[in-house]
Amino acid sequence: MNILVLNCGSSSVKFQLISTDRHHIEHNTDKRLASGIIERIGGQALVHFSVPAPDGSPRSYREALPLRDHSAAIEKIVQWIISPEANIPGITTYADIDAVGHRVAHGGETLTSSVIITESVLKHIEDCIELAPLHNPHNLKGIYAINKVFGGAIKQVAAFDTAFHHTLPDYAYLYALPYQFYRRHKIRRYGFHGVSHRYVQYRYRILVDIKRDDVHVISIHLGNGCSVCAIKGGRSIDTSMGMTPLEGLVMGTRSGDIDPAILEHLCHKEGYSLTELGSVLNKQSGLLGISGLTNDMRELIAEAVENDDRRAKLAIDIFTYRVKKYIGAYLAAMNGASAIIFTGGIGENAAYVREKILQGLDWFGVHLDHDRNTTLVGGKEGKISDDNSRLDAWVIPTNEELLIARDTFRCVMGQAIPR
Ligand code: ADP
């Protein structure tokens, strides 16, 4: 089955075309047929598509052209996929794309697993806009656009970033606010990055050959957004992002945890409106806010290591210290774990950051193997702790698109979705 996986942001659409079926899932032989991104939708959009080549470098296609909305962008993607220029074996008409899987940020309390998108599912995703105003509206645009491009003649599946965390116990997901706010407004921790944490959980148990119920790990997703997930018995029992993706770790431009009293104080001192405060916390804080330089970890490491920049070093120190605190908290919440697993752009590539996070965790039995740590970058997978560690550390590159493609196949075939 050829599945188009879409991840729609405010002005961008990322896609992968993945061939999967029951046999591929069993043997982990699913194939990525094409991938790409369109950025700056709404203006002069930048298109970058590529087709992997079994031997040699992938074939690339780049273009800049005006694309007014998500519909135009998705139409461009589909037309390119089926074109002779893309030359993807077996894909020449719309009918060669069997289904579409969407990454959807928020499924609320009701949508706790990947599902076929029906009228009532659409309504639920729309209802969740008030919980995820920065994400769900754009995910919905992608769903509507596919309906338009395919004239409603294709099955669509939604995979939710919140779904993996539906197993959180109430004492972990409730905030200590008046209880009626939960009853009236569903104010609670939902957690995000669930597709990534679920993939890490799945991949780890394959790599170490254990059953899902025996997976006791801390999954640390460090990308532009960052979150930690405590996974006990293969289930998420706590996670650092909250009702929105703003809570928890320090991120590229998000503050993560702060004292809520700071907000009122800043309103008085700086004269901010609530909307402006939201923008400060989401877009001007985190690594960018502390360093005053950039939200890009690569550049920060260069500034810290090569130029000895004080604020770049401070930003990395605050970032890594926050991760370390969550590791400690989750080891207590889980009563121990067998591995700490890094993923996401920073987690997969920044050996320097991983080392800083794991420094001083020898009391917990983590012993970093420096050679393994520096070697396992650029999409490589494996253990970065030494063989005497009581608590292992791993790098597992995430693959959210693969999981969404597989979930889409399962939903279309009426099969159960594994945790
Ligand atoms: P997103 O959350 O948007 O999917 P990514 O998972 O791609 O983002 O992560 C982006 C982050 O990963 C950026 O901070 C980037 O600097 C960092 N990153 C990517 N490659 C490296 C690298 N080689 N060394 C350090 N950081 C890196």
Residues whose N, C-alpha, C, O or C-beta is under 5 A from the ligand:
A	BS01	ADP	L222 G223 N224 G225 N295 D296 M297 R298 G344 G345 I346 N349 A350
